[in-house]
């Protein structure tokens, strides 16, 4: 049994069946040739439908709403933020440099051989969106002026005191532990108590940190996406803030499920902080495509879109696009 038989690609589905029913989907290389490439790269919907028909007799998919009908509702709100002033200029500067770097790598090594370069370039863009002080080397890290705009920090400065004053219990997730440390500094300045759960938290201390939050001793818990994605029951929370989007929507859902799970007796409000017109908004589009891939094989006979490729890369490193007032 697994809650996520398919997250990133069809090879994960093959691995599950290879464990349960060896040989049912053939060898990995054969499966890749007959199913993965036609569906993921070529977008062949008929192949996706045939694969779905083959595996569905052996899958019982129970969603949270099926097994916990009494669970309070979950509302997801996307907060679109705009980069302003020097943070906007920094994003465009980093984007232009990343574009040149990626183009050179593609010319020399091709798409497959440029994976490390591509991911490094995309990482820098995502860091600028989160906070200029995350960007290591050159502009941004430490050398950025203290007065530079910080869209997400500024939003959190407004949100967190208001939520705490309303008596809410808040989980703040980020994949960047450095971002959580920046938020800790802001919370100290605002004199708001907080707890933290990251990969740096000693294993022996995790239980007490969770217990403190569950007792509602502290209104805010900062959690790294990897450290808090699974195995935690944080039903004292009624608000979840995802500071930055992750490539895989299933990982975000697992984070949200720390609060929205059996035992929760309050409606849960989820905020996603997204920089408008940036790489983050395009990540949301990729998330939707991954969800369509999973639904096409596991849930419904819908079309399956291609995996991350050249077209998606072009969109991710395109110039910042924000509708300007007339």
Helices and strands as residue ranges (DSSP letters): H 10-20, H 28-31, I 32-41, H 45-56, H 64-67, E 74-81, H 85-113, H 115-130, G 132-134, H 151-165, E 170-174, H 177-189, E 194-197, H 203-214, E 220-224, H 225-228, E 239-242, H 249-256, E 268-275, H 279-294, I 295-299, H 310-316
